Amino acid sequence: MKAVIDKSEVRGKVIALSSKSYTIRGLMCAALARGESEIVNPLISEDTEAAIGVLEQIGVGVRREKGLWVVKGGNFHSPQADLHCDESAATLRFMAALCALVPGQCRLVAGPSLARRPVRALVHALRQVGVNCSSNDDAPPVTIEGGTFRGGETRLPGNISSQFVSALLLIAPFAPEPMTIKLTTSLESRPYVLMTIDCMEKFGVRVNHLPDGFMIDRQEYHPTRYVVEEDWSSASYFLALGAVSGEVEVNNLNPQSLQGDKVMLDFLKNMGADVVVKKDSVLVRKSALSAIKADLTHCIDLLPTMAVLAAVANGVSEFSGIDRARLKESDRVAAVKEGLQRMGISVSEEKDRLRITGCPTLKGALMDPRDDHRMAMAFSVLGAVTGETIINDAECVAKTFPQFWDILKSIGGKVRINGQ
């Protein structure tokens, strides 16, 4: 379907969505705990449904109640068919590790986009701790034979995906011998690993931090009532909308969150946006924005949002630490560059750097989000500024934010959905 966006002046309040990252981490920890846990305030989206689907195939029970999921974990069995992770990278990578605890063979398969994303470093790291597993070179499918996980030391790079580190952390408490995870490069997207550790601690598991990695003793996960906090990543689009197209208040955001994308507040302030931080909400008003230099190493999902803000800012913005964005649902560096250029913006690209020259006379355009939810949502922000913008395949937002277009309409976004 197509989203047709006309020039808009948005104004209103938005309730932040629950965190996809915390929802999936909560599901995984609950699956590893013997007994019933409650996941309170979960995000319902394509990615979290993919996680539930594969967990149910290995014996995890999930009962849906109003506002929560009751998860019965700790009793895995061999699946009857391939475990299809759809386009959820977190599901595939976390399950590649969890399947080491499942008797028999598991085969993880992926949707078209995820099937192109790397997994070899995780497979190699799992082999170092005794797991018999393989992949299709550097991509799914991933095949895992359960029952050989022994623990000990494993080494892997920290600059490919933080999800590899999180996957190893999740299963480490089950190793017969203490497990050490050594990072051979600096850890990028570190906040996501800290979120994993935070979630594990809520389920009773402790992780020891080392100068170059982590060490985990043998422990047990305990069933718990786990409350999912709201998501700064999905909130970023509405915070950006407030800065360029009116006034938006996003409720239920935790200013003390471990989420890396919370840095969006600092970025907006540094660009000159009118930002008011309240106890559990953030208000952003339309402002004259200035260019920014920002390192996105630990908040790479903000690249599309920051790029569209840079497009309307005065001066040349520069974003570094962006190389890993090429390995997301799309090559987001290329997708951002192409989209901005279609709207009349000058963009120069290096391997790990992007420079964007703001322009006061943007034009609407036909946008191809490359089936990437974050590209579609980010360019809707510019569409509200320019008008006459069409976003193809607009349904891709359902990966993490199924209600996005309806919420945008509710605060004054002039959006027409064609082809539903």
N, C-alpha and C positions, 0 to 999 in steps of 0.2 A: 504494500500500500504506500501511498505518498502522503506526506505531511506538507501542506501548503501554508506558509507562514507570512502573514502581512505585518507591516510595521505596527508595533504594539507599545502601549505604556502599561506595564504590569504594576499591580498594587494589591497587596494582601498578605495573608499568613499561610504558611505551608507547614504541615507536620512532617518532620524528617522521617524517612523510611528507616526500617531496621537494617542493620549492617549485614550485607551478604557474607562478608569475611567472617564475622563472629558467628553468624548462623551456621555456616558449614563447619567451622571449628567446634562449635557446641555439639553438632550432630556427631562428629567423629569421636569426641571425647565421651559422649553419652553411649556410643556404640561400644567403646572399649571398657565401660564400667559395667560390672555384673549387677543387674537389677534395673529398676525403672528410674529414669531421670525425666525432668520436665524442661523443655526448651520454651521459655516464655518470650512472647513478642518476636517470633521468628519472621524472617523475610520470606514471602512466597513469591518465587520467581523461577524462571527456567533453570537457572544454575542450582538453586537449592532443591528443586524437584529432582534434578539429575542425581544429586547426592543421596536423597532419600531412596530413589529407585535402585541404586547399586547396593546400598546398605541392606535394603529389604531382601535382595537376592542372596545375601550371604547370611541371613538369619536374624537380622536386626528388626525388631518390631517397632513400627511407628503408628501411633494412634493420634489422629488429629482432633483436637478439641478447640473451642473458641479461645483464640489468643495464645494457644500453646500447642506443642506437640509432646506427647508422652512417648519416650523412647526406651525400649527394653533391649539392653545390650548384654554383651559378655558371653554369647553362645553362638559362635560362628559355625556355619557349615558350608560345604563346597557348593558353588552356584551351579544351576542347571544349564546356563547359557552364558554367552559373553556378557560382560558388564559394560553397558553403554553409558559413557560419561557425557554424551552430547557435546556441548561446547564449554563445559566447565573445567577449566584447567586445574583449579584447586581440587575438585573431586578426583580427577584422574591421578594427580600427583600424590595426594594424600592416600588414595586407595592403593596405589602402587606399593606403598609401605604397609598399609593395614592388611593387604592380602597375604603378606608373609606370615600372618597369624591364622590364616584360614586353611583348614585341611584340604589337600588336593590342589588342583590347578585353577587359577583364575586368569582370565584374559580380558584386559581392559581395552576397549575400542573407543573411538572418538568421532565427533562430527568433522566436517570438511576443514574448518579453520583450525580447530585444535589438533587435527592430525598433522598439521605442518609445524607445530610448536615443539621445542626441544624437550627431550626427556633422558638423553643418554647419560648425562652427569649423575642423575639420580639413580639410574640403573647400576652404574659403576659403583656408586657409594653403597648401595644395598648389597652388591656382591661382596664388598669388603667385609661386611658383617655377617656373611654366611648365606644370604638369600640367593636362591637359585632363580634368576630372572633374566629376561631378555627383551629387547625392543627392536623395532624395524629401523635399524641404524639409529638415527637421532630422533625418532618420532614414534608415536603409537602405531599399531597395537603394542601393548606391554603384556608379557606373559610372566606369571609368578607362580612358583611352586612353594606351597606353604610347608612349614615344619622344619626349616633349616636355619632359621634366624638364631644367631648365637651372641651377637653383641660384640664388644671390643672396640677397636678404633676404626673410624672411617674418615676419609679425607675427601673434600670436594670444594670446588670454587664457590664463592659467595656472591658472585656478580652475574650469574645467569638467571636464577630465580630464587627468591627467598622461600618459595613453596617447597623447594627441594629440602631445605634445612628444616622447615616445619614438619614435613612428612617424616623425616628421620626422628625428630623430637617426639612425635606422637607415639611411635611404637617403641622407643628406647626403654621405657619402664618394664617392658616384657622380656628384655634380653636376659638370658641366664647369668651373664657377667656384666658388670658396669660398662656403659657405652659412652665413648667419647667421640664427639663430632668436631673435627679440626677443619678450619676454613683456610684454604690456600690462597685466597684473595680477600680483599675487603668485602664486607657484607653490605650489599645494596638492598634497599627497601627494608632496612632493619626494623622499622616499626611493626611490620607484619609478623616478624618472628617474635617480637615482644608480645604481640597480641596472642599468638599461639601459646606462649609460655603463661600468659595471664589466664587463658582459658584452661589450660592444664592444671594450674594451681587451684582454680575454682572446683575442679574435680579431684583435688587432693594430691596432686603430683608436683614434686619440687624439681627444679632444674638448676644446676650449678653453672654459673658463668665462668668461663676461662678467658684469658687474654686473646686467644685465637679460636674460640669456639665454645663448646658446651659439654658438660658431663652429667650423666643421669644414672642414678643407681636403680636397682630393681625395686619397683613399687607397684601399688595397685591404684587404679582409678576407682573412685567412689561415686555412686549415683548422687545427683544433686538437682536442685532447682536452679537452672541457669537462665539469667535474664539477659537477653540480647540488647545491647545498646544501639542507638540510632547511628546512621551512616553519614560520615562527613564527605565521602566521595560523591554520593548522589545529591547531597545538599549543595555541593559546590556549584552546580548549574543554576540553582535558584539564587544563591548568593551573588553569582556573577550577573544574573539578570537584574537584580536590584541595583547593581553598580552601573549598569549601562542603559536601563530601560524603565526606571521608576522607583519603587520601594517595595522590598520584600523582607518579611520576617520569617525565619525558619525556626520552628519550635522543637523542643526536645533534644537539643544538641548538648553534649557534655563537653564543656570547655577544658576539662581535665583528661580527656580521652587519650589513650595511647595511639589512636589512629594517626598515621602519618599525614593524611590529607587535612588534618586540623590546621596545618600550616597555611591553608587557604586564607585564614584570618590575617596572618602576617603579610601575605602577598597583597591582599586587597588594601590593607592599611598603607603598605609601602608604595602602592600605586596612587594613593591619594583618595581612596574611596571613603565615604562617610559610613563608618562601621560602629555599631553600638552593640557591645556584648553584655547580655543580661545573664541572670542566674542559669537559665536553661534554654536560652534562645539567642539568636543573632539577627540584628536588623541591619540591612544595607540599603542606602539610598543612592540614587543616581548622582554621579560625580564626574568631574573632569579628571580623567585618569592620565598618569604619566608612565612612561616606559619603565621597565624593571629588568634587573639582572637577577636570575634565580637559578640555583642548583636544584634539579628535580630528582637527584639520585635516590632519595628516600620517599619520594611521592610521585612516582612516574605516571600514575593514572591521572594526575592533574595536568599533564601536558596539553590535551585538547582544550580544556577550560582556560588555561592560562594563555594559550595561543589566541583564542578568540578575544580575550580581554586586551592582549597586546595589539590586536588589529585595530582597536578603537582608541588606543592610548597615544599620547603625544610623544614622539621620539622612537628610538630603536630599542626594542626589548631583546634580551639575549637569554636563552635557556640552555643550560649545560646539563650533563648527566642524563642524556636522553636516548642513548644508543639502545638500551633494552626495550624502548617503546616500539622498536621495529619487530619485536617478537610477541606482540600482543594479538588480540583478535584480528587486527590488521597490522600492516606496517604503518603505525600511527605517525611516524615522522613524514613519510611520503604522503599519507592521507591528509595530514594537516597542511602540508605545503601546497598540495594540489587544490584543496578546498579554499584556502585563503587566496591563492592566485586567481581562482575563478571569480572571487569577489573584489578583485582589484588591489590586493595587498602584495607588497614586495617581500619576498622571503628568500633568505640564503641559508643553505644547509651544509653542515660539515658532518663528520661521522658521529660526533657526540655533542653537537651544538647546533642551535637554530637561532637565527636572527630575523626578527619581524619588525617591519617599519609600519607604524600606525598610519592610518589614512582617514581623514574626516569625511571623505566622499565615497563610502563603500557602496557597492551595488549588489543587488540580489542575484542569486544564481541557482542553477540546478545542481544539487549536491549528491554525490555518491558516497554514503558513509562506509562502504565496503563491508556491509553487514556487521558493523561494529557499533555496539550500543553507545559507547562514549563519544564516538564521532557524531552520531546523530543528535545526541542531546546537546553537545557543545555547540554545534552549528545552528541549533535552534535559537541559541542566545543571540548569535549574529543576525539570524533571520528576523528576530524581533526588532533589531535596530534598523536593518535595511529595508525590510519588507520584500515582497516578490521573490521569496526563496522557497524552493521545492526540495524536500529531502526524500529521496527514493528509499524504498525498503525500510520505512519508518517503524515497522513492527519489530525491528531488531532490538529496540529498547527493552523488550520483554525479558531479555537475558537477565537483567538486574532490576528493572524499574518498569513493570507493566503499566503502571498508572501514570506514567510521565506526561503523556499528551493531555489527559484529562485534568491533571493538576495544573499544567500550564494554562489551559483554558480557564480554569477556575479563578486565576488571579489576573485575568485580562489579556492573556496571550491570544492573539487572533490566529487561530489554527483551524484549518479545515483538513479532515482526513478523507482522502479519496481511495476507493478501491477496497474498502473493508468488506 
